[in-house]
Amino acid sequence: MERFVIKGGNPLSGRVRVQGAKNAALPILAATVLAAGTYEIHDVPRLNDIDAMCRILETLGAKVERDGHRVSVDTVGLCESHIPDELMSQIRSSVFLMGPLLARLGRVTVSRPGGCAIGKRPIDLHLKGLACLGAEVAEEGDLIKCRAPALTGAEIKLDFPSVGATENIMMAAVCAEGETVITNAAREPEIVDLAVFLNKMGAKVSGAGESTIVIQGVREMHATVHTIMPDRIVAGTLLIAAGATGGELVLDNVVPENLASVIASLRQMGLRIEMTAEGVRVKKSPVLHGIPHIMTAPYPGFPTDMQPQMITLLSLSQGTSRVTEAIFDSRLKHVDELRRMGAEIRQERDTVTIHGVKRLTGASVSTTDLRAGAALVIAALTAKGESTVAGVEHIDRGYERLDELIRQLGGQMNRVALKKQ
C-alpha cells in the first residue's frame, strides 16, 4: 500500500500532453473480442484498470502484448466465456465483455463487477438490453449467466442514458441479425470513439453521440488499428489543478468541445482559458468566484467525474456555491476529508453548500474512489503545509503516474510506501 505526501503552495506551470482516455480504452479493448485477429491500439494509458482488463483478456484466451502506450491484442485463440470472480471484482468495466462474448461465443458468465465505491451502479440496463437482443439471462447466486445461440436486432429504449449499457448493447448488436435501434442512448464522446473503432472493424453503427443510435448487423468483422481519444476528465482535472494553485498550463491532446460544460463553469469562476495553436491554455486568475449552482448530468451536462475536483476549487473561491450530485447516490465522501483541511462545506443529502476560504491546511486524508482522490490531491497542492493522501491505488486507476506529472509541473508530490504494522 502507498500514499502520496504533498507539500502545498507551488503553482503548477508548464506544458503537458493529456493521456489517452481510460473510459474509451476499456470498452475498445473489450470490443477486440468480437472478431478473431490481431488488433493494434495506440495511446492506451498505463493504468491499473487497463492492466486488469488485459489480464481478463488473457484469461479468456487472448494474447496481449504491451509496449509503452501501444497494446497488441490477438484474439484468434479466444475460447473461454467465464470471467473469474477475482478479476471481475477488481474492475467494473469487465461488464463490457458481456456483449462481445455473447456475440462471439454465444455465452458468458460473470459475477457482479467491482470498481469505485460511489453508490449503487446496477447493471440491470445492460441485462435488459441484452435480453431484448435475444439473450437468456439467469442469475445463480452472485453469478450471471447469459446464453444466446443467435442475437436478433431490436428496438431498445433505455430508462436512463447509461454509458455502459449503451456501449454493451452496441457491441452485442453489431453482429445481431437485422437492425437495432437504441433510444435515450448515452451521448458521451467515449461512445463515439467506440463506434469509430467498431466501424473500422466492419460494423455499421450510426448516430453515436446522439440520443438515438442505429446498428445494422453484419455477418463478419475483422481486426483493426486504432488510436484512443484524449481523456477529457484528466484534462479537466489539470485545468482545475492549475486554477487552484494559481499556475499556468498548456494542455496538448485535448478536444475542447468534449469539455464544454467544464470550461464554461471555470470561465464563469474567472479562470482564463484559451484555445491556441499550442493547445488549451489556462492562466491564473487573481480572484476566483463561486457559482450559484452546479448539478451533474449525463453528457453534455456537467460530468459527475468532475464534481469532486470542482468542489475543491469552489472551496477556494469567493462567495457561496452549491453543487448537486444527481448521478450517483454516494459520491460526496470527499466532503468530510476536505473539511479536515479547512473547507467550509455543508451537506444535505446529495447537495453541498460551499463557503469559499482563502486557503486550506495540510492534513492526513484518505480516498475510497478515483475522482475524490484527484480532488484531495488538488486540495493538498494548494494547502499550507504538508498533507498525506491515502488510497493511492484508487487514483492509479485513472491517472497515469500522477505524482511524476505533478513534479514535472513544479509541484511537490511523492509516492511513499506505507509501513507494515
N, C-alpha and C positions, 0 to 999 in steps of 0.2 A: 504494500500500500504506500501511496505517496501523497504529498501535499505541496501546494505552492506557497512559497514565502515571498511576500511582496512588500517593497518599501515604496510608499506613495510619494507623489509630489513632482515627478518628472513628466513634462508634456511628451506625448507620443508624436514624433515627426519623422517624415521620410517618405519613401515610395515603396509600395509592396504590391505583388501580384496576388490576387484572390484565388484561392484553391478551387478545384472543381467541386460541384455540388454533391454532397453526400446524398441528399434526398432525390437526386436524379440517378446517381451511380447505382444505388441499391436495387431499384426496380429494373434498371437496364441490365445489371448482372443477372438478376433473376430471369429476365427475358431470353438470355442465351440458352436456356433450357429448351426453348420452343423448337429449335431445329438443330440437327447434328451438323457439326462443323467447328472450325476454329475462328474465334472472334478476337479482334484486337481493339481494346478500348483504352483511350488516352485520357489524360488529366483526371485520373481516378485518385481521390485524396487518400493519404495514408492514415487511416483511422481504425479504431478498434471495431467499429461496426462493419467496415469493409473487410477486415480480417475474418470476422465471424461469418460473413456471407461467403467468402472464398472457402472457408472450411466446410460449410454446408454443401457447397457445390462439389467439393472433393468427396464428401461422404456419399453423395448421390452418384458418383462415378465419373465426374468430370475431372479433367486435368487443368490445373490453374498455375500459371507462371506469372510472377510479378517482377518488374524491373522499374524501380522508381515509381513514377505515376502511370506506367503502362501495365495493363493487365491483359494477359492472353488466356482465353478460356476455350478448351477443346471439349465439346460435349458429345463427341461421337460415341464414347463408351458409357454414356449416362444410362442407367437402368434401374436405379433404386428410387422408390417413391415415398419412403418413410424418413422424415426429418427427425433425427434424435432429439429427445426431450432436452438434454443439456445444452444443445445448440439453439433450440427454439427459445429457451429461457433467457438467452443472452441478448437477443436482438429481435425487436418487434417486426422488423422488416422481413424476417423469414416468412411471414404470412404471404408475401408477394409471390412465393413459389407455388402457391396452391393452383392459381390459374394456369401458369405454364406447364406444370406437371400433369394436370388434368388434360390439357391439350395434347401433350406429347405422349404420355403413357396411359391416360385414361383412368388414373387412380392417384391418390395422395393421402397420406396420413400425417397429421400434425398434432401437437399439443398447443394449448393457448400460448401465444407469443409473449415474450418479456419486453423489456425496454425501460424508459424513464417512468418514475412514479409521479405522474402528473394528473392522475384521475382516471375515471372509467374510460376505457378505449375498446368497446366491444367490437367484435368482428362480424356481428350479425349481418351487416350490409354486404360484406364480402360473400358470406354464405348464401344469402338470399339471391344475390346476383348470379352466383354460380349455379344455384338451383334453377333459376329461370332459364339458364342455357342447357339444362338437362342433367345436371349432376345430381346424384343421390347422396344426400348428406346425412351421416349418422354420428351421434355423439355417444361415446362409450367412456364414461368417467371423464378424465381430463383429455382424452383423445378425440380428435375429429377425423372421421374417415369419409372420404369422398370418392365416388366412382362415377365414371361417365364413359361408357364404350363409344359414345358419339355425342358431340355437342351440336346444338342447333341454335341458330340466331334467334333473338327475341327482342321485344321492347322492354326495357328495364328503366323504371323511374326510381331514383334514389330518394329516400326520405330526407337525407341530408347530403350535401355535396362533399362526401368523404373522398379525400385524395387516394388513400389506399384502396378503397373499394372500387373507385373509378379505374385505377391502374390494373387491379387484379382482373376485373371484368374485361377490360380492353385486351389483356394478354390471353385470356381464355377464348375470347370471341374471334381473334384473328384467324383461327383455324376452324371455327364453327361453320356448319353448313348454313348458307344464306346470310341475311343481313341482321345486324344487331344495332339497336338504337339506344343509347344511354341518355336519358334526360335528367336534368338537375345534376349534371356531372360537375365535378370539381374543375376549376379553371387554372390551377397553378401552373407556372412556367415549366415545372419539372414534368408535368403531364405532357406538355408539348414536346419536350426533349425525348421522352419515352416514345411518343408517336413517331417522331422523326426516325428513331432507331428501328422501330417496328417496320416502318415503310421501307427503310433501307434493306430490311430482311425480305421484302416482298409482300408485306401486308398492305391492306387498303384501308387506312384509317383517315377520316376527315373530320374536321370540326374541333380538334383538340385545342384547348384554350378558350372554348366557348361552352355554353351550358348544355349543348346537345352534340354528342359525338356519334358518328355513324361508322360502322365497321362492316365491310364486305368480306365475308370469309374466303380464304384461299386454301388451296389444297397443299401447296408446297411453299416452304420458306427456306432461307439459306443464311449462312453466317455472313458477317459484315464487319466493317471498321467504323469506329465512331469516336468522337471527342465529346466528353461530358461538358455541359454548360457550366458557367461560373456559379458559385454559391452565393445567392443573394442574402442569406442570413449571416454568413461570415462577413460579407461586405457591409451590411447594416451594423453589425456589431463593431466593426472597426471604425465606421463613421461616428458612432456614439462614443467609443473609447477616445477618439481624437477630440471630440467636443467636450467630453467630461474632463479631460486632462489639460485642455487649453492648447492642444497641439495643432499641427497642420500636416495632413496626409494627402498623398495622391495614390489612388487605387487603380491598378490595371486589372484587366479581365473582369469587367463589370458591365452588366446590361442595366442601365439606369431605369428603363421602363419597368423592369421587374421589381424595382424598389420604390415605385412612385408614391405609395402611401406613406412610407417611412420618410423619404426625402421631404415630402410636403410637411410632415409633422416637425421634422428637425428644422426646416426653414422657418416654420411658424414660431419655433422657440428662439430663433435668432442666429442659428448656425448659417454660415455662408458656404453653400455647396454649389460648385460649378462643374459643368461638363466641358472638358478641354480636350485638345488633341492628345495630351498625355494620358488622360483618364479622368476619373472623378476626383475632384479636389475638394477637401473640406478644410475651411480656415477657422481659426479660433475666433470666438466672439467675446467681447469684454463682459457682456451680460447675457444670460440665458433666462428666458421667461417660461413660466409654466403654461400648460394647455388646459382649458376648462374641462374637456372630457375626451378620452380615447377609449374606444370599445374594439376589442379584437373581433375579427370576422373572417370568413373564407375569402380567398383571393378574388378580387383585387383590393379587399379591405385591409385593415392593419393586421399584420400577421401575428398570431399567437406566439410564434417562435421569437418575436422581437419584444414582446411585452415585458419580460424581466429586465432586459437591458434598458428599455425606455424608462421603467420605474426608477432605476438607478440615476439616470440623467435628470429626471424630473425632481429627484430628491435634492439635486444641487442647483435647481433653477428657482428664480424669484417667483413668489406668489404661491397660489394653491392650485393643484391639479387633481383630476380624478381619472382613474383607469379601471375599466371593467373587463374582466376576463370572461368572454362569452363562449369559448370553445371547450375548454377543459375545466372540470369541476374541482381540481386540486392543484392549480398551478400558481399558487401565491405563497409557496413555502419559503421563498427567499425574503419575504417581507420581514419576518422575525429576525433573520440574520442581518438585514440592512438596519433594523432598529438597533441592534447591538453595536453598530458602527456609528450611531448617532442620527440616523434618518428619522424624520418625524412623519410617520405613516400610520393612519388609522384604517383598519379593515372592517368592513361589514359585508359578510358573505363573499360574493365574487367581485366586489368593488372596493378600491382603496382610495383614500383621500390623502394627498401628499402635500405637506407644507415644506417648501424648499429651505435648506440650510446652506450656510456658506461653505462648510467643509465637513467631511466625515472624519472619523477617528479610527485608527487601526484596531483590529480585533481578531480573535480566532473564530472563524466561521466555517460552516460546512454546507455542502450541497448534496441533494439527492437526485438532481436531474441536470441535463446538459445545459440548457439556456439559463437556468438560475445560476449555474456555475459561472457562466460568462458574465452575468450581471454582477456577481460578487467579485470577480477579478477586476472588472472596471471600477467598482467601488473602492477596492483596495489600492488601485493605481492612483486614485485621487486623494486617498486618506492621509491624514497626518500620522506619521509613524509607520510601524510595521504591522502587517496582517499575515495570517496564515489561512489558507483556503484548503479544507479537506474535501475529499470526494473527487480527486483529480481524474479517476477512471471515468467518471461521467463526462467531464469536459473533453477528454480524449476521444469520446465517441463522435464529436462533431467538429473539433478544431485541431488542425494538424500542427503538432508541436507548438502550441500557443506560447509557451514560455520562451522558446527561441525567437519567435516572431516579435514578441514584446521587447525583448532585449535588443533586437535588431533596430527597433524604432525608438530606443532610448529609455525604455522602462527598466525598472529593477525588479526582476521576477525570476525566481529559481525553483527548480523541482528538487524536493528533498524527500528521501525515503523515511517513512515513519519507523521509529524503533519498535522492535517487537517487545511486548510486555512479558 
